[in-house]
Amino acid sequence: MLHQFLKPSSPHYKLLRPFLLTYSTTSATTSSSSSSSSFIPFLSFTATEAPIPDSTEIASSVKEWFKSSGTATTTTTTLSLMDQIYYHLASSPDVASLDSSLSSLGLRLSEPLVLRALSHRPSPSAVPAGSNLLLLRLKFFDWSGRLKPPLSPYRHTRSAYHAVFRLLSRARLASVVLDWLRSFRTAHASPSRHNPRFYDTLVIGYSVAGRPELALQLLARMRFHGLDLHSFAYHVLLNSLIESSLFDYADSLLDQISARGLLTPVTDCIRIKSFCRQDRLDDALSYLRLCQDSRDVADRTVATLVHALCRRGRFDDAERLVGEFRKNDEAYGAWVAGLISGGRLDKAIEFLQGRKGEEVYVPEEDMHYGKLISRLLNENRLEQVYDVLVEMIEEGFSPGKATMNAVLCFFCKAGMVDVALQLYHSRLELGISPTKWVYNYLISALCRSGNIEEVCEVLKESMQQGYFPGRKTFNILANALCRDGDIERLRKLLDGAVERDIKPTTTVLARYISALCKAGELEAACLVPQVAGGEAIGLGRYKYTYTSLIRAFTSLGRVEVVPRLIIEMQEHGHSPSRSLYRSVVCSLCEAERFEDVLHMLNKQMELKNIDPRMFYNYFIEGAARAKKLEMAREIYSRMESAGVQPNLDTKIILLMGYLKSKMISNALSFFSYLHNERVPSTKLYSIFISGLCEVGKLDLAVESWQEMREKRLIPSLQCYEELVLTLCFWRKYDIVIDVLEDFRNAGRKVSPFICNVLLLHTLKTQELLETWYGRSKEARVEGEEEEGNRETWGSSKKLLDQLIAEFSHRIRSRENLENLEEVVERYFPVDIYTYNILMRGLSMVGQMDYACTLFNKMRKKGYEPNRWTYDVLVHGFCKQGKRKDAERWMEEMYRSGYHPTWYTIRVYNNTE
């Protein structure tokens, strides 16, 4: 049972309390200082006294408490009489079937039964989701009024008409009431118009419909015919006059009621209401004292005045009044409701706790505890909510529907959405009728937990009940769908918002545009501002709106609108990034829209407070990437003509453009020009050598490297790595060793990248080993004789010797393969590339069991396998003829989103 976990005497109490509230630190953005100070001490408890129950156990206990309310229903056979009436009203498609089904219940129609049925709210199991309760109630009113003797002696009373008129009025269907009254007047013949009951019905109807002036005209006509209203109709008319603020007419009618001796406690209540609506609270207090001395005072009268005093902020007067009229349930209820509405939650809690000993007062939990919990949740006072729930259980209060909904919201806000979800899925069994408030909390909590599929299911059920997410929840849900790229659901959500006149925030619209651009739906993205209406003005505030549109247009080759978007983006105060400029200029050059490039460049030069050299560099880089070197040279010439001095970055960009375009002679000429213009720099040489390696000009790269070293310039680490990689690819192992030997003067530490390349080529061929061992002895001797930086190289050379020797020995001899990665880790930090090499080495010697073990070790250390990881394993099993194992790894590869290489596919297809 839930109380076993919640009551203070339980060992679970101290444990479950912080367990629930710990989540509030992540879900609640703010909390009161009192809540925070009392919460901290509970964090010190550990699970030494009793195990903390899991979410299923907590949900099960809450369900047992909910079932104690008596609202839970499972089948139609256990429905209450009222629920059975509504079940037949909802399931009967026509008049004949309705007469048959309701007659089978054997109802004895009477005024109390009809009034009870008209005010009843059926349980979820009695009527289908989305049923219109007003129509069902009108259907019952019509059926009960159609029955004739001897089937039923019942005829609708004034109270019944008053109840149905109020239902229509509260549904803002006063026009329906008026139409009904016109039909009612027309349907009666002239003789019956002198029937007082006929006039009573009309007066009640017009009064409830908010047309008391017509009701007064009918009263005058009655007086002309010598007729008078019933006491009930008088009071309905009086209340309508006060609701319409016709206080003079109301005072006159009060005098007539008094003259006819129709004064009742109801009259006093309505008069107090009149004083309160006129803000004459002191007069209302005086009148209440007068009534108290002369006759009984109705509970509703005191409650009306207490409510008005609280609404005007006169809580001291209201508290004194409640103290005078002790054990007045309605006054107590109004006082608690006033405190809650006025934000005096601590006072409300104190009052409820102080009334525990009064057996007369039993709080209406749906009206009081439910509202109290709601306000506490709004203020993120989760600990007080928890205390209120404990108090309700200890006092034996059965939760009503409002409290059930509040509990669901509590679990959502406390971060225990899994518990709330279990209760929500059992709503029919427990008799829970989720409100819009519950749906908003549940959707928001599920979005935070990332459970989008469950969110969409709850949203669907919410809309079936006629609830659409509120603005805040809508934005949270839309952002979650944008984050997941779920365009279809997001589109349906926005369409639903437009239908309900809900305006999404500009943040949501901007992210929607970005998501549409990523999905390639440019037309839909461009239509979003039209859908947004006035909100579209604010879309320019978000930089990623423009970047998403520009990149989408660029990727699809529709570059004609891109320059205008760039300029508009800058007009809104956003600075395009270097990569964006480069991408746009590259696309324009590839489309041979050179005029657009130059026009956009001129527009950039018109901007104030900019560095023109930076923009020229961006444009030169974009043209160079498109391999339009003529355009790049044109921009370079314009830069010089404009008096903007190109810097080293500008020249490097142009040089790399020549290299990537494989215009090697132009690159060499330009490099020579830069030599003559200025002293060569390490950066220029390193980039030039790396570029030559990338385009496969190995001889020129080596020549430039030697030239660089002759000038005592030290290449960058990346330059060394590119040289080693390219030289190994072309199997120039002698030069590889020369490059590594050059480290002795550079004093650099061999990088993991170089180690991985050497390990890979150790597996590929014996040539590297032979070359390496042939020169290792000479290198060791030379390393022992050198000092200073050469000691660093000596240690690095020794490290490479040991690494290559030990790795090669273990692979070739197949000894101690189970800890191969541990051996390598002693020499340099391993990465996914290293693991792939080790697995390839194991597969080459047929040790696939060790390769799979190494795969598992890699996963445990947090490395995610890539395409080459799976390809090595599939290829290795195919080489051993193990088709089933290869199939298993191939399926795993596809599930991870990768595809094998063509060579592995060929080996796989040839495997039996």
N, C-alpha and C positions, 0 to 999 in steps of 0.2 A: 504493500500500500504506500501511497505517496507520503502520508504523514510519518511513516517510519523513516523517511529520508529527511523530512523537513522539520519535524518537531525538535526543539532545542535539546531534549534529553537523549536524542538519538546520536550514536557515534558518527552517523553520516552527516549530521547537521553542519558541523564545523568544516567538513570536507566538501560537501556539495555546495556550500555557500561560496567559497572562493572559486570552486570549479566553474560555477555559473558566472560569477562576476569577473573572472579573469578575462573572459571574452569581451567584456565591455570596454577594456582599454584599447582594443583594436577597432571596435565598431562604433563606439560613441566618440564624437569629436569633442564634446564638452561635458562637464559634470560639475555639480555643486561642490563647494569646498567642504561642506559637512560630510558629503558622501565620500569624498576622496580620503579625508582624514580617518574615517571609521573603517574604510576598506583596507587600508595598508596593513594593519596588524594581522589580518586573516591570511596574508600571503605566506606567513611563516609556518603554517601548518603543513605537515607532510602526511603521506598515506600510511602512517604507522598504526593508527587506531583502527581503521577499517578501510576496505578498498572502495575507491570512488566508483559508483555505478556508471555503466556506459549509457549511451544515448538511448538504446533500446529499452533498458531497464527503467530509465527516467520516464520515457514516453509511456511505457506500460503502466507505471504508477499514476501518472497524470490521467490516463484514460480511466482508471478505476475511480478516481475522484470525480471526473466528469460524469461517469455513469451514475453516481450517487444523486445527481440532480433530477433524475427521472425523465430527462429530455431525450435520452438515447432510445432509438427505435430501430428495429431490424426488419420487420415484415409488416405488411398491411394488417395482419390479424391482430397485432399488438397495438394498433393505433388507438388513440383516444377517440371519443365520440366526435369531438370537433374536427379532429384530423380525418376521421372517416368521411365526414360531410364534405370536406375540401377534396378528399381523394376522389369521391364520386363527382363532384363539380368539375374537377379537372379532367376526368377520364370519360365523361359523357359527351359524345359528339353532337347530339341533337336533343330536342325537347323531350321526345318520347323516352329515350334511354335515360335522361335525367330524372323524369318523373318516376320511372320504374326503379332506378337504383336508389334514389333518396327515400321513396316510399318503403323500400325493403328494410330501412333502418328503424321503421316504426316510431318516428319522431312525434312527440306531443308538443306541437308548436305553442309557444307562449311568448309574451314580451321578453322575459329574462333570457329565454333560449335564443331568440332572434338577435337580441342585443349582444349576447355573448358570441354568437357566431359571426356577427358583423365586425367585432373587434378582435377576433382570434387571429393569431399569426401561426399558420400551420408549420409543422416540422418539415425539413427537407425531404424526408421519405414519403410525405403525404402528397406532395405536388411535384411535377417535373421541374427541372431547373429552367429558369427564365419565365415561369408562369406569371401572368398579370393578376396580382391578388385583388386589385380593385374590381376587375371584370368578374372574378369569381364571386366576390361579395355581392356585386349587383345582380349576378345570376341567382344567388341564393335569395336575395330580397325579392326578386321577381317571382321565383318559384313559390316562396312561402306566401306571397300575396295573392297568387292565382288559385290556391286551393279553396274550394267551396264546401260548405256543409253537404253531406255528412262527413266528408273526408277530414275536414278540420274546421272548428268553429272560430279559428283565429282570424282577426283582421288587424292590419298594421295600425299601430298606435302612434300618437304624436312623437313619443320617444324614438320609435323605429324610423319614422321619417326624418326626425332630427339627426339620428345617427348616420343615415345614408347621405343626407345633405352635407353633413360635416365631412364625410369621406370624400365626396366630390369636391368640396371646397378646398380641403387640404391638398388634393391632387391638382389644384389650380384649374379646376373644371367648373368654375362658377357659371360659365355660359351654358354648360350642360344642365345645370340646375335650373337656370332661367328657362331654357327650352322645355324642360320637363314641367315646370310650373305653368307655362303657357298652354302646353298640351292638356295639363290637368284641368285648367280653367275652362278650356274649350270643350272638353269631354263631358262636363257636367251640365245638365239642363238647368234652366232658370229656377225652378222650384227648389232645387237642391242648393242653390247659391245662398239660401237663407239658413243653411245648416251651419251652426257654429263650428263644427268639426272641420268642415270644408275650409272655412276662413282660417281656422287655427293652422291647418296644414300649409296654406299659402303664406301666412305671416311667418311661420317657422322657416319655410323654404327661402323666402326673400331675405329674411334676416341672416340666415347662415350664408347665403350667396353674396353677402356684402351689399345688399340694396335695402337698407332699413327705411329709406324714404318711401319706397313702394309699399312696404309693410305698414307704415303709418297711414298711407292713403287707404289701404284696406281696412285698417282699424276705424278710420273715419266713416267708411261706408258701412261697416258693421254697426257703428253707433247710430247711423241714420235709420237702419232697419231694426233698431232696438236690441241688437245682439252685443255680446261681449266676449272677450278672449278668455281662454282657460288660463289658470295661474302659470302653468308651464310655458305657454306661448308668450305671456307677458314677460317672463324672465328671459326667454330667448331673445325677444325684441329689445329688452333693456340692455342685455349684454352686447347686442349688435350695435346699438347706438353708441355705447362706450367704445367699442372697438373702432368705430368710424369717427371717434372724437366729436360726436354731436352731444356735448355735455348738457347744453340747455334743454334739449328735447329729453335727454335722459332724466334730468331733475324733474321735469314736468311729469314724465311717466312714473317716476318714483312716487310722486305725490298721489297719483291716481291709484297706484298699487296699494299705498298705505290707506287711502280713503276706502278702498274695497275690502280692507282687512286681509290682504293677501301677503302681508309681510311674513317672511320665513328666514331662517338662517342663510338661505341661498341669497335672499335680497341683501342681507348685510355683507355677504362676501362680494357681490357685484358692486355694491356701493364703495366698499374698501378699494376694489379694483379701480373704480372711477377716480377716487382720490389719488391713488398711486399713479395712474396714467397722466393726471394733471400735475404731478410732482408736488402734491399737497400731503406730504407724508406726516406732518405734525397733525393735520386735520384727521388723517386716517387713524393715527394713534389715539386721538381724543375720542373719535367715534367708536373705536374698538373698546375703550374703557366704558363708554356709555352703554354699549351693547352688553358688556360683561356684567354690568350692574343690574340690567333689566331682564335679560333673557340669556338662554344658552348661546354660546358662540361655536360655530362649526369649526372643525379642524382646518378646513380649507381656507377659511377667512384669515386665521392667524398665519398660515403658510403663505398666503398671497402677500400679506404685509411684510413678512420676514424676507421673502424673495425680493420685494421692491427695495427694502432698506439695504440689503446686500448689494443690489445692483447699483445703488447710488453711493456705495462705499460707506454707509453708516453701520458698520459691523458692531460697534458697541451697543447701539440701540437695538439691533437685531438680537444680539446675545442676551440683553436684559429681557427682551420680549420672550425669547425661548425659555429663559429661566422662570418667568412668571407662569407660563402655560406648560408646566411640566407634564411629561408622559404624553405629549401630543405628537403622534407619529409623523403627521404631515408637516408640522412646524419643525421637528427635528430634521426631516428629510430636506425641507427648504433651506434650513441652516447649513446642513452639510453641503448641499448643492451650491449654495451661495459662496461658501468658503472655497470650494474647489474651483468654481468659475472665477472667483476673485484672486486665485493664485495663492491662497493661504492654506497650502497643503499640510504643513506641519500642524496647524490649528485643527484642520479637519481630522487628521490622524489622532490627535490628542482627544478630540471630542468623541470619536468612535470608540476609542479605548476606554474612555470614562463612562460610557453608557453600557459597558459589558454587564454590569450588575443589575440593570433595569430590565426586568423580564418583559415589561410592557412594550419597550421599543425594540423592534427587530429591523435592522437596516435592510432596505431594499437593495440587494447587492447589485442588481443590474443598473439601478439608478445612482447608487452611491459608490460602492466598491469599484464597479466598472469604470465610472467616470474618474475616480481617484487614481486608479491604476493608469488610465489613459493619460492624465495630466502628468503623472510622475514619469511615464515613459517619454512624453514630449520634452521633459526637462532632463532626460538621461539619468534619472535618480533610480538606478536599477536596484540598488541595495534596499531602498525603501519599498519598491515593488515586491521584492522578495519577502520582506517583513510582513507586508500586507497579506500576501498569499499564505504565509505561515499562520498568521492570525486567523484568517478565514477557516483554515483547516482545523486549527485547535478549537475554534468556537463552534465547529460543526456546521458551518454555512455550506449549503449545496450551491455550486456555481451555476449561474444562469448563462444565457447566451452571450451577454455583454462581457462577463468575466472570462468565459471560455475564449472569446476573441482576443481579449486583452492578454491572456496567458500566451496565446500563439504569438502575439506581437512581442511579448516579453522575451520569449525564446529567440525570436528573430534578431532582436536588438542586442541580446546578450551574446550573440555569435553562435548559438546552438540551433542553427537552422535545420539540422538533421532531425532534432526532436520535433520542432514545429512542423516539419514536413510529414513526419509520421502521424502526428495528430490531424493534420489537414487531410491526409489520405483516408483517415477513419472518420471523417466529418459526418457521413450519413449514419454510421453506427452510433456515434456519440451525440447526435442531434445538434451539431455545430452549424450555424448559418453564417459563413464568413461574410464580413462587410467589406466595403471598399478599402477601409483602413487596413484590414488584415491582408487583403490582396497586395496593397502597396508595400507593406512591410515585408511580406513573403517574397515578392518579386525582387525588391531591393537587396534583401539578404542573399537570395540565390545568385543574383548578379555578382555580388561581392565574392561569393564562393566559386564563381566560374562555371556553375552548373546551368549552361544555357539551354540544354534540351529540357530540363525540368522547368526552367523559367517559361519557356514557350508553352509548355503544357498547362501551367498555372494561368498564364495569360489567356489562353484559349478558354479555359473554364471560367475565368473572370469575366470575359466578354460575353459568354453564354448567359451569365447571371446579370448582364446589363451594366457591368462595371468596366470602365476604361481607366488605365493608370493615370494618377494625378500628374501634374506637371513635373514635379521633382522626380517621381518614380519613372515617368516616361523618359526623362533625360538620362537617368541612370541606365535604364534598359537599352535605350538607343545607343548610348556610348559603348555598352557591352557588346551589342551586335556589330557595331562599327569595328570594335577591337578584334572580333572574331571573323570579320569580313563576310558576315551572313547577310548578303544584299537582299535576297528575296524576302526574308522575314522583316528586315528593316524597312523595305519598301511598303509591305503590308501595314506595318506599324505606323508609318508616316501617313499613309492613305487614311487609316482609321483616325489619326489625329486631325487631319484636314476636315474629315466629315464631321467631327465633333468640335470644330473651331478651336482646337488646342494648338497654340503656336510653339513649335520646337525652338529651343534656344539656338543662337547663332553657332555655339560650339558644336551642337549636334549636327546642324546643317553642314558646317565646315567639314566635320569628320565624315559625314555621309558623302559629300562631294569627293573627299579623298578616297573613300572605299570604292565608289563608283569608278573613279579614275584607275585604281589598281585593277579593277575587274574589266577595264577596257570599255565601259559604257559611257562614252564621252557625251553622247547626245542627252542621256538622262542627267548627267552631271551638270550640263549647261542649262537644263530646265529647272534645276533646284531653286535658283534665285527667283524664278517666276512663281513657283509654288510657295516660297517663303513670304512673298509679299513685302511688307514693311520690314521684316526681319532681315531681308537681303542686304540692306544698307550696312549692317554690321559684319557681313561676311569678309569684308576687306581688312578687318582687324587681325585676321589669322593668316600668318605667312604660309602655312602648309596648304591653305586653300589654293593659292597661286602655284606653289611648287608642285602640288599634285596635278593640277590641270596642265601645267607646262610640260611636266615629264610624260604625262599621258599623251598629249598631242605630239610630242617629240617621238615617243616610242612607236606611234602609229603612222609617223611620216607626214602628219598634217601640221606642217611647221609654218604655214602662212599667217596664223593668228598668234604665234608665239611672241614675236617682237612687241606686239601691242600689249600682251599680258605682262611682259617684263616691265614695260614702261608704267603700266597701271599699278603693278606691284610696288614699284618705287614711289609712285605718287601717294600710296598709302603708308609710306614710311618704312617699307621692308627692303632690306639689302639682299639681293640674290647672292648665293654662295658661289665660290670659285667653280665647284663641280657643275652647278646649274648653268653658269655662263658657258663653261666648256662644252657641256652637252648641247646647249641651244645653238652655239656657233658651229659646232661640228655637224649638227643635223642640217642647218641652213646651207653649209658649204657642200654637204653631200647631195643636197637637193639643187645645188648650183644656184642658189638664191643669194648671189654675192651682193647685189644692191641692198637687200634687206640687212645683210651683215654690216655694210658700211653705214647705212642709215641708223641702225641701232647703235653703232659705235659713236656716231655724231651726237645722238641723243644722250649718251652717257657723258660725253664731254661737256654737255650743257649743264650738267648737275653741279651744284655748288658744294664746296667742302669735300672734295674727293681727291684721291691720288691718281692722276691720269695714267701714270706708269702701270699701276695695278690693272686698270681696265685694258690697256693695250696688251699686257701679258696674258690676260684671260682670253682675249680674242685671238692672239697669235697661237696660243695653246690649242684652242678649239679648231682653228684651221689646220694646224699641224696634225692633230689627231685624225682629221678627215682626209689627211694626205693630200691636201690642196696647198702645196707649198708656194704656188704662185700667189695665192690669197694671203698666206702668212707673210711672204716677202712684201706684198703691197701694204699690209698693215704696219709692218716694220718700217717701211719707207715713210709712211704717213706719220709714224711716231717721231722719226728723226726730223721730218719737215716741220712738225708742230713744235720743235724745240724741246721735246721730252727726251732726255738722255736714257737710252736703254741701259739696264743694269745687267749684272751677270745672269740673273734668272731669265731675263728676256733672251739672251744669247743661248743659254742652255736649252730653253724651250725650242728655239729654232733649230739648234743642232740636233736635238732628239727627233724633231720632225723629219729632218733629212734622213736620219738613220732608220726610223720606222717606215719611211717611204722607200727604203733601200736605194736611196740616191747617194751612194757611197762616195762618188767623186765629189759631189757638192758638199757632202759632210766633211770630207778631208780638206777641201778648199776653205770652207768656212772655219774649220778648226785651225788651219794655218793662219787665216786672217786674224782669228782671236789671239793666236800666239804672237803675231807681229804687233797687235794692238796693245797688249798688256802682258804682264808677267804671268805665265801659266800657274794655275791654282790646283790644289789637291782636288777640290770639288769638281772642277771642269774635267780634269783627267779621269777621275773615278767614274763619272757619269758617261764619258765618252767610251771608256773601256767596257763598261757594263752594256752600253748600247750596242757596241760591236759584237759582244758575246750573244746578245739576244737575236741579232740578225744572222748569226753563224759565221761572221768574219773573224775566225779564230786567229789567223796569222797576223792580221792587223791589230787585234786585241793584244796579243802577246808582244808584238813590236812596240805598241804604245805603252804597255806595262813596263817593258825594259827601259824605254825612253824616260818614263816617269821616274823610275828608280835611279837612273843615271843623274837626274836632276835633284836627287835626294828628297823627293816628295813621297810620302807614305800613302798608299791607297787606302780607301775606306774598307771596313770589314765586308760590306756588301759587295764591293769590287772584287775582293779576294774570293768570296763565296761564288760569285758569278763565274770567275775564272776557273776555279776548281770544278764546278759543275759542268761547264762547257768542255773543259779539257778531258774530264772523265768520260763525257758522252762520246767524244771523238777518240777515246782511248789513247790520249797523249799523256801517258802516265809518267814519262820522264819529266815532262814540263810541269806536271802536277807536283812532283816532288820538288822541282825547282821553286815553284810558287810557295809551297809550304816551307821550303828552306829560307825563303825570303822573310819569313816571320822572325828569323833570328835577329835581323836588323830592325824590323818593325816593332818587335817586343810585344806582339799581340798573342792573346790566348786563343787557342783553336776553339771555334764555336761548335755547338751541337749540330748545326746544319752541315758543316764540313765532315764531322764524324759520321753522320748518317749517310752522306754521299759515299764516303770511303767504305763503310760497311756494305752498302748496296753493291758497289762494284767489286768488293771482295767475293760476294756471292756469284756475280755475273761471270767473272773470268779469273783464271790463275795468274794472268799477266800482271795485274796490279801487285799481287803478293810477290811475284818473282822480282819485279822492278824494285819494290819496296825493300825486300830483304837484301837485294844486291847493293843497296846504298845505305842501309841502316847502320852497318858497322862504321863506315866512314863518317856518317853524321854523328854517331855517338862519340867517337874520338874527338871530332871537332867541337862538339858541344861541351866536352869535359875541359878543353883547353881555353874556351872563351870565358869571359867574365861579364858582369853587369847584365844587360838585357839578354845576352846570349845564354845566361843561366836559365832565364825564363823559357827560351826556345828549347834548351836542353831538356827541361822537365816536360815540356809539351811534346817534344819528339819522343821521349821515353814513354809518355802516356799513350801516344798513338801506336808505338811499337807494341806495347803490352795489350792494348785494346784489340788491334788487328790480329795479333798472334793468338790471343786467347779465344777470340770469337771464331777465327778460322779453324783453330784446333778442335774446339768443341763441335762445330758443325761437321767437320770432315770425319772426326773420330766417333761422333754420336755419343759422347760421354757427358754425363751431368747436364743433360738438356733441360731438366725440370726447373733449374734456377738460372736459366740463361739471361733473363732480363735483369736479375739481381747483379750479375757479373758486369753487365754493360752499365748499370746505374752507378757503379763505383767510379766510372771514368767521366761521365757527363750526364746531365739531366735528360731523361728519355721523354718522348712525346708520342703522339699517335703515329707519326711517320716512322719512328724507331720501332714501335710494336709491329707495324706492317712489315718492316724489313726482317725482324726476328721471326715472324710467322712464315714469311716467304722462305727464309733459310731452313726452318724446320720442315716445311712442305717439300722442299727440294730434296731432302734426305729421307722423305717418307715418314716423318714423325708427326702424323696428323693428330694423334692423341695429345702430344705435347703442345701442338699448335692450338687446339681447342682449349686446353688448360690455360694457355697464355691469353687467349681471347677472354676467358672468364675473369682472369686476374686483372686484365686491362679494364673491363667493365666495372669491377669492384673499386678500382682506383679513380673512377670518375671519367674515364676517357670514352667518348662515344665513337663506335666504329663508323668508318666511312665506306665509300664505294670500293676502294682498294682493299680494305680489310676483308670484306665478304668475297671479293673476287679471288684473293689469294686462297681462301679456304675452299671455295668451290673448285678452283683450278687444281688444288692439291688432291682433293678427293677424286676428281676425275682422272688424274694421273695414276692413281692407285686402283682405278676401276671400281670404286665404291659409288655406284650410281645413286643409291638410295640416300646416302649421306650427302652427296652433292645436291640432290633434289631438295633435301631438307634445308640446307643452307641457301639454296637458290630462292626458296619460298621466303625465308627470313630476310633475304636481301630485297626482294620485291616489296615485302611489308614495310621495310624501312625506307622505301622510296628510291632505291638504287637499281641500276641495271648493269649486268656483266659486260665486260669488254668483248669485242668481236672474236678475239683469239680464244677466250674462255668458252664462249658459246660454241665455237667450232670443236674444241676438245670435248665439251659436254655432249654435243650431238654424236660424236664418234665413240662415246663410252657406252658399253653394253649394259 
